[in-house]
Amino acid sequence: MATHRRAGSAKVSSKSRRQKSASPFSEDYDMGRSGGDAKERAESLVGPTEDTAVRSAPTPLYDPQLSGSRRIYDLIGRFMGVFNFLSTDKAFRAREWCDLDSTPVRVRQTCQNVLTAQWTRHLCMVQPASPAEIACGQLARVIDEVAELDDRELEVFEFCAGSGGPTPFFEKIINEHRTYSQKAPLQFSISDICPNPEAWKGLVKKSKHLRTIEESVDAAAPPTVALSHFSRRTSEADPKNTSENRILRLFNLSFHHFDDLAAVDILRSTMKTADGVAIIELQDRSIGCLAMLLGNAFFVPPLITFWQPPPEHQRTQKVRNFFRNIATYLRVWGTLCWDGVASCLRTREFEEFIKLAEDAAGVSRFERRHFSDEYKRVCNIGEWEWREHKRVLHTIPYGYTKIFSGIRRNPE
């Protein structure tokens, strides 16, 4: 057996060796699923040699060594969940300070940068992995499902990206896995109604499959580049400016920003001009999550200091900018603390969301029975299928990923 493995390893190309080191894939990436046995894990970490090339590639997974601690986090979450309940009967439209026109650009962009770090950084002891890693598994399966419905290329288009959020991480992991599976990589695009091009420059340099839209993009009235290929039949725009791809729209920690009227407009536009959508939130309006966000006041100051230092050109002028930086940090601290609480109060439950989708489509839902471990509820509205994914703990004791997804089952 040892001789056979050495012979197989000698045939691995340099490209395969790079894939192996950059692609720590495992069959128990999904944070909610139990892992396979030790032999399957060992084989999943090997590049496509003679022994493994015929095996189907696994879903992109986070470090399998975390699977044991995952069970401990789940037990803590289940125990604490007994004492948790919704704080209000319906979503409350609290104002977020970052949404105000009076908020300085410097404060808004600093808040965006800190939120991006909160997505992608792993806080040991309270998180089994970073929130981006935890959400990636469910999102990857939604993307794969939409991609397999049609031979045309699929593009993932994010609205309200802030300073980038988790999308560059999603792009890296999902496209690494697709390459590993001998599938074509997907194009990812990020946009925002208040673009942050300075933060985006470095992200685009790291991947040729990530692009930015530097013009202001309204999610309720998206530009033609964000319209799915089939919508060109009814679009009055120049076809040269319309996407040649099918579109899956992505909202990371942002859909709660829209009031009901804006949300209905966004869902109506989505159901007319897209092939799929994924909405990811990291909070809800439960008592436990509100308490966590209130406690954030003690954790945000050091996070701002270490995760978002002053720009390099200001660090060379410490005396002149000292008080300005202190004032900015204090305002960012207050903004992040209040906006976290407001985000909790604004976040909708699936029943509230599906009513908005009914209003957008003008037809009633048909709730389906399903036998999937992936979803809590599945509803059909017209040619769209909407799913509420099962929650996954990302931060103990009350921080859960909350994902709603929709897929067009009968594209025009």
C-alpha positions as CSV (number, residue, x, y, z in Angstrom):
1,M,0.0,0.0,0.0
2,A,2.8,2.4,0.9
3,T,4.6,1.7,-2.4
4,H,1.3,2.3,-4.3
5,R,0.8,5.6,-2.6
6,R,4.3,6.8,-3.4
7,A,3.9,5.8,-7.0
8,G,0.6,7.7,-7.2
9,S,2.1,10.8,-5.5
10,A,4.9,10.9,-8.0
11,K,2.3,11.4,-10.8
12,V,0.7,14.5,-9.2
13,S,1.5,17.6,-11.1
14,S,2.7,20.8,-9.5
15,K,-0.8,22.3,-10.2
16,S,-2.4,19.4,-8.3
17,R,0.0,19.9,-5.4
18,R,-1.0,23.6,-5.2
19,Q,-4.6,22.6,-5.2
20,K,-4.0,20.1,-2.4
21,S,-2.4,22.7,-0.2
22,A,-4.9,25.4,-1.0
23,S,-8.0,23.2,-0.8
24,P,-8.5,21.7,2.6
25,F,-11.8,20.1,1.6
26,S,-13.7,17.7,3.8
27,E,-17.1,16.0,3.5
28,D,-18.2,17.5,6.8
29,Y,-17.9,21.1,5.9
30,D,-21.6,21.7,6.6
31,M,-21.5,22.9,10.2
32,G,-24.8,21.2,10.9
33,R,-23.8,17.7,9.6
34,S,-21.9,14.9,11.3
35,G,-18.5,14.0,9.9
36,G,-17.4,10.9,8.0
37,D,-14.9,8.4,9.3
38,A,-11.2,9.0,9.5
39,K,-10.4,7.3,6.2
40,E,-12.9,9.4,4.2
41,R,-11.5,12.6,5.8
42,A,-7.9,11.6,5.0
43,E,-8.8,10.8,1.4
44,S,-10.7,14.1,1.0
45,L,-7.6,16.1,1.8
46,V,-5.7,14.5,-1.1
47,G,-5.6,16.0,-4.5
48,P,-7.0,14.1,-7.5
49,T,-4.6,11.2,-7.9
50,E,-5.3,7.8,-9.6
51,D,-7.1,6.7,-6.4
52,T,-9.3,9.7,-5.9
53,A,-9.9,11.1,-9.4
54,V,-12.9,8.9,-9.9
55,R,-14.5,9.9,-6.6
56,S,-16.9,12.8,-6.6
57,A,-15.4,16.0,-5.1
58,P,-16.7,17.0,-1.7
59,T,-18.4,20.2,-0.8
60,P,-15.9,22.9,0.2
61,L,-15.4,22.6,3.9
62,Y,-13.8,24.3,6.8
63,D,-11.1,22.6,8.8
64,P,-12.4,19.2,9.8
65,Q,-10.5,19.4,13.1
66,L,-13.2,21.7,14.3
67,S,-16.0,19.1,14.0
68,G,-15.5,17.9,17.6
69,S,-15.7,21.3,19.1
70,R,-18.7,22.0,16.9
71,R,-20.8,19.5,18.9
72,I,-19.8,21.2,22.1
73,Y,-21.0,24.6,20.7
74,D,-24.2,23.0,19.5
75,L,-24.9,21.6,22.9
76,I,-24.3,25.0,24.6
77,G,-26.6,26.6,22.0
78,R,-29.4,24.1,22.5
79,F,-29.3,24.5,26.2
80,M,-29.3,28.3,26.1
81,G,-32.0,28.3,23.5
82,V,-34.5,27.0,26.1
83,F,-34.3,30.5,27.6
84,N,-34.6,32.4,24.3
85,F,-37.7,33.9,22.6
86,L,-38.6,36.8,20.2
87,S,-38.5,40.2,21.7
88,T,-41.3,41.6,19.4
89,D,-44.2,40.1,17.5
90,K,-43.0,41.8,14.2
91,A,-40.0,43.5,12.9
92,F,-39.4,47.1,14.2
93,R,-38.1,49.7,11.9
94,A,-35.4,51.2,14.1
95,R,-33.1,53.7,12.4
96,E,-29.5,52.7,11.9
97,W,-27.0,55.5,12.1
98,C,-24.9,54.3,9.2
99,D,-28.0,54.7,6.9
100,L,-28.3,58.4,7.8
101,D,-27.1,60.9,5.1
102,S,-25.4,62.9,7.9
103,T,-23.0,60.1,8.8
104,P,-19.5,61.1,7.6
105,V,-18.1,58.9,4.9
106,R,-15.0,58.1,7.0
107,V,-17.2,56.8,9.9
108,R,-19.4,54.8,7.5
109,Q,-16.5,53.2,5.7
110,T,-14.7,52.4,9.0
111,C,-17.9,50.7,10.2
112,Q,-18.0,48.7,7.0
113,N,-14.4,47.6,7.4
114,V,-15.0,46.4,11.0
115,L,-18.1,44.5,9.9
116,T,-16.1,42.8,7.2
117,A,-13.5,41.8,9.8
118,Q,-16.3,40.4,12.0
119,W,-17.5,38.3,9.0
120,T,-14.1,36.8,8.3
121,R,-12.2,36.7,11.6
122,H,-12.5,33.8,13.9
123,L,-13.0,34.7,17.6
124,C,-11.7,31.7,19.5
125,M,-13.7,30.4,22.5
126,V,-17.0,31.9,21.4
127,Q,-17.0,30.8,17.7
128,P,-16.3,27.4,16.1
129,A,-15.2,29.2,13.0
130,S,-15.7,32.6,11.3
131,P,-19.3,33.5,10.4
132,A,-18.2,33.5,6.7
133,E,-16.9,29.9,7.0
134,I,-20.1,28.8,8.7
135,A,-22.5,30.4,6.1
136,C,-20.4,29.3,3.1
137,G,-21.7,25.7,3.1
138,Q,-25.4,26.5,2.8
139,L,-24.7,29.2,0.3
140,A,-22.5,26.9,-1.8
141,R,-25.3,24.4,-2.1
142,V,-27.8,27.1,-3.2
143,I,-25.3,28.3,-5.8
144,D,-24.6,24.8,-7.1
145,E,-28.3,24.1,-7.3
146,V,-29.0,27.2,-9.5
147,A,-25.9,26.6,-11.6
148,E,-27.1,23.0,-12.5
149,L,-30.5,24.1,-13.6
150,D,-29.2,25.6,-16.9
151,D,-26.1,25.3,-19.1
152,R,-25.7,29.1,-19.2
153,E,-23.1,30.6,-17.0
154,L,-24.1,31.8,-13.6
155,E,-23.0,35.0,-11.9
156,V,-23.3,35.8,-8.2
157,F,-24.2,39.5,-7.8
158,E,-24.1,41.0,-4.3
159,F,-25.9,44.2,-3.4
160,C,-25.1,46.3,-0.3
161,A,-21.6,44.9,-0.1
162,G,-20.1,47.6,2.1
163,S,-16.4,47.2,2.1
164,G,-16.6,43.7,0.6
165,G,-18.0,41.6,3.5
166,P,-17.7,37.8,3.2
167,T,-18.2,37.7,-0.6
168,P,-14.5,37.6,-1.5
169,F,-14.1,34.7,1.0
170,F,-17.2,32.9,-0.6
171,E,-15.7,33.4,-4.1
172,K,-12.4,32.0,-3.1
173,I,-13.7,28.8,-1.3
174,I,-16.5,28.1,-3.8
175,N,-14.3,28.6,-6.9
176,E,-11.5,26.6,-5.4
177,H,-14.0,23.7,-4.9
178,R,-15.3,24.1,-8.5
179,T,-11.8,23.9,-9.9
180,Y,-11.1,20.9,-7.7
181,S,-14.3,19.4,-9.1
182,Q,-13.3,20.2,-12.7
183,K,-16.1,22.7,-13.1
184,A,-15.8,26.2,-14.5
185,P,-15.3,28.9,-11.8
186,L,-18.1,31.5,-11.3
187,Q,-18.0,35.2,-11.6
188,F,-18.8,37.2,-8.4
189,S,-19.6,40.9,-8.4
190,I,-20.0,43.3,-5.5
191,S,-21.8,46.6,-5.4
192,D,-23.3,49.1,-3.0
193,I,-25.5,52.2,-3.1
194,C,-22.6,53.9,-1.4
195,P,-19.6,52.3,-3.1
196,N,-16.3,51.9,-1.1
197,P,-13.8,51.6,-4.0
198,E,-10.8,52.1,-1.7
199,A,-11.6,48.9,0.2
200,W,-12.4,47.0,-3.0
201,K,-9.1,47.6,-4.8
202,G,-7.2,45.1,-2.9
203,L,-9.9,42.5,-3.1
204,V,-10.1,42.6,-6.9
205,K,-6.3,42.1,-7.2
206,K,-6.5,38.8,-5.4
207,S,-9.0,37.1,-7.8
208,K,-9.7,37.4,-11.5
209,H,-13.2,36.1,-10.8
210,L,-14.2,39.0,-8.5
211,R,-15.3,42.3,-10.0
212,T,-16.7,45.6,-8.5
213,I,-19.4,48.0,-9.7
214,E,-18.0,51.4,-8.7
215,E,-21.2,53.2,-9.6
216,S,-24.0,53.5,-7.0
217,V,-26.3,50.5,-7.3
218,D,-29.9,50.5,-6.1
219,A,-31.1,46.9,-5.2
220,A,-34.7,47.9,-6.1
221,A,-33.7,49.2,-9.5
222,P,-30.6,47.2,-10.5
223,P,-28.5,48.2,-13.5
224,T,-28.7,46.1,-16.6
225,V,-25.4,44.3,-15.8
226,A,-27.3,42.8,-12.8
227,L,-30.2,41.5,-14.9
228,S,-30.3,37.8,-15.8
229,H,-29.7,36.9,-19.5
230,F,-33.3,35.9,-20.1
231,S,-34.6,39.3,-19.0
232,R,-33.1,40.9,-22.1
233,R,-36.2,39.9,-24.0
234,T,-38.2,42.5,-22.1
235,S,-35.5,45.0,-21.2
236,E,-35.4,48.3,-23.1
237,A,-31.7,48.7,-22.3
238,D,-28.9,48.2,-24.7
239,P,-28.2,44.5,-24.9
240,K,-24.5,45.2,-24.9
241,N,-24.8,46.5,-21.3
242,T,-26.9,43.6,-20.1
243,S,-25.3,40.6,-18.4
244,E,-24.8,37.6,-20.6
245,N,-25.0,35.4,-17.6
246,R,-27.8,34.1,-15.4
247,I,-27.9,36.0,-12.1
248,L,-28.1,34.9,-8.5
249,R,-28.6,37.9,-6.2
250,L,-26.9,37.9,-2.8
251,F,-27.7,40.0,0.3
252,N,-25.2,39.6,3.2
253,L,-26.3,41.1,6.4
254,S,-28.2,43.8,4.5
255,F,-31.8,42.8,3.6
256,H,-33.1,44.0,7.0
257,H,-32.1,47.6,6.0
258,F,-35.0,47.8,3.6
259,D,-38.5,48.7,4.8
260,D,-41.5,46.7,3.6
261,L,-42.2,48.8,0.5
262,A,-38.5,48.7,-0.6
263,A,-38.3,45.0,0.2
264,V,-41.4,44.3,-2.0
265,D,-39.8,46.2,-4.8
266,I,-36.6,44.3,-4.5
267,L,-38.3,40.9,-4.4
268,R,-40.5,41.9,-7.4
269,S,-37.4,42.9,-9.4
270,T,-35.6,39.7,-8.3
271,M,-38.5,37.4,-9.3
272,K,-38.6,39.1,-12.8
273,T,-35.0,39.5,-13.6
274,A,-32.9,36.9,-11.7
275,D,-32.6,33.1,-11.4
276,G,-32.0,32.8,-7.7
277,V,-31.4,34.8,-4.5
278,A,-29.8,34.2,-1.1
279,I,-30.4,36.4,1.9
280,I,-28.0,35.8,4.9
281,E,-28.4,37.4,8.3
282,L,-26.2,36.8,11.4
283,Q,-28.8,38.1,13.9
284,D,-32.5,37.9,14.8
285,R,-34.7,39.9,17.2
286,S,-34.7,37.3,20.0
287,I,-34.0,38.4,23.6
288,G,-30.7,36.5,23.6
289,C,-29.3,38.0,20.5
290,L,-30.3,41.5,21.7
291,A,-28.5,40.9,24.9
292,M,-25.4,39.8,23.0
293,L,-25.4,42.9,20.8
294,L,-25.8,45.1,23.9
295,G,-22.8,43.3,25.4
296,N,-20.9,44.2,22.2
297,A,-20.2,47.6,23.7
298,F,-17.4,46.0,25.7
299,F,-15.9,44.1,22.7
300,V,-16.1,46.7,19.9
301,P,-13.4,49.2,21.1
302,P,-10.5,46.7,21.1
303,L,-11.8,45.2,17.8
304,I,-11.8,48.7,16.2
305,T,-8.3,49.3,17.5
306,F,-6.7,46.1,16.2
307,W,-8.9,45.5,13.1
308,Q,-9.1,49.0,11.7
309,P,-6.0,51.0,12.4
310,P,-5.6,54.6,11.0
311,P,-4.7,54.9,7.3
312,E,-0.9,54.7,6.7
313,H,-0.7,58.4,5.6
314,Q,-2.2,59.4,9.0
315,R,0.0,57.1,11.1
316,T,3.0,59.2,9.9
317,Q,1.3,62.3,11.5
318,K,0.4,60.9,14.9
319,V,0.2,64.2,16.8
320,R,-1.9,66.0,14.2
321,N,-4.4,63.1,13.8
322,F,-4.4,61.7,17.3
323,F,-7.6,63.6,18.5
324,R,-9.3,63.2,15.1
325,N,-8.7,59.4,15.2
326,I,-10.0,59.2,18.8
327,A,-13.1,61.1,17.9
328,T,-13.7,58.9,14.8
329,Y,-13.2,55.7,16.9
330,L,-15.7,56.9,19.5
331,R,-18.3,57.6,16.9
332,V,-17.6,54.3,15.2
333,W,-18.0,52.6,18.5
334,G,-21.4,54.2,19.2
335,T,-22.6,53.6,15.7
336,L,-21.6,49.9,15.7
337,C,-23.2,49.3,19.1
338,W,-26.5,51.0,18.2
339,D,-26.7,49.7,14.7
340,G,-26.2,46.1,16.0
341,V,-29.3,46.5,18.2
342,A,-31.3,48.2,15.5
343,S,-30.4,45.4,13.1
344,C,-31.7,42.8,15.5
345,L,-35.0,44.6,15.8
346,R,-35.3,45.0,12.0
347,T,-34.7,41.4,11.1
348,R,-37.7,39.5,9.7
349,E,-38.8,36.0,10.4
350,F,-39.6,33.7,7.5
351,E,-43.3,34.1,7.8
352,E,-43.0,37.9,7.5
353,F,-40.6,37.5,4.6
354,I,-42.8,35.2,2.7
355,K,-45.8,37.6,3.0
356,L,-43.6,40.2,1.3
357,A,-42.8,37.7,-1.5
358,E,-46.5,37.1,-2.0
359,D,-47.2,40.8,-2.3
360,A,-44.3,41.1,-4.8
361,A,-45.6,38.3,-6.9
362,G,-49.3,39.0,-6.5
363,V,-50.1,35.4,-5.9
364,S,-50.5,33.3,-2.7
365,R,-48.0,30.7,-1.5
366,F,-48.3,27.0,-1.6
367,E,-46.5,25.4,1.3
368,R,-44.8,22.2,0.5
369,R,-44.1,19.2,2.6
370,H,-40.4,18.4,2.4
371,F,-38.1,15.7,3.9
372,S,-34.8,17.6,3.7
373,D,-32.5,18.1,6.7
374,E,-31.4,21.4,5.0
375,Y,-34.7,23.4,5.3
376,K,-37.2,24.3,8.0
377,R,-39.9,25.4,5.5
378,V,-40.4,25.3,1.7
379,C,-43.0,27.5,-0.1
380,N,-43.8,27.9,-3.8
381,I,-44.9,31.3,-5.1
382,G,-45.6,31.2,-8.8
383,E,-42.5,29.8,-10.5
384,W,-40.3,30.5,-7.5
385,E,-39.4,28.1,-4.7
386,W,-38.6,29.8,-1.4
387,R,-36.8,28.0,1.5
388,E,-36.0,28.8,5.1
389,H,-32.7,27.1,5.9
390,K,-32.1,25.6,9.3
391,R,-30.2,27.9,11.6
392,V,-26.5,27.2,12.4
393,L,-24.8,28.6,15.5
394,H,-21.9,31.0,14.7
395,T,-21.3,32.6,18.1
396,I,-22.3,31.3,21.4
397,P,-24.8,31.5,23.0
398,Y,-27.4,33.2,20.7
399,G,-25.7,34.1,17.4
400,Y,-27.1,32.1,14.5
401,T,-26.9,32.3,10.7
402,K,-30.3,32.9,9.2
403,I,-30.6,32.1,5.5
404,F,-33.6,32.5,3.2
405,S,-33.1,31.4,-0.4
406,G,-35.2,31.4,-3.6
407,I,-34.8,29.6,-6.9
408,R,-36.6,30.1,-10.2
409,R,-37.8,26.6,-11.1
410,N,-39.3,27.5,-14.5
411,P,-37.2,30.1,-16.2
412,E,-38.6,31.8,-19.2
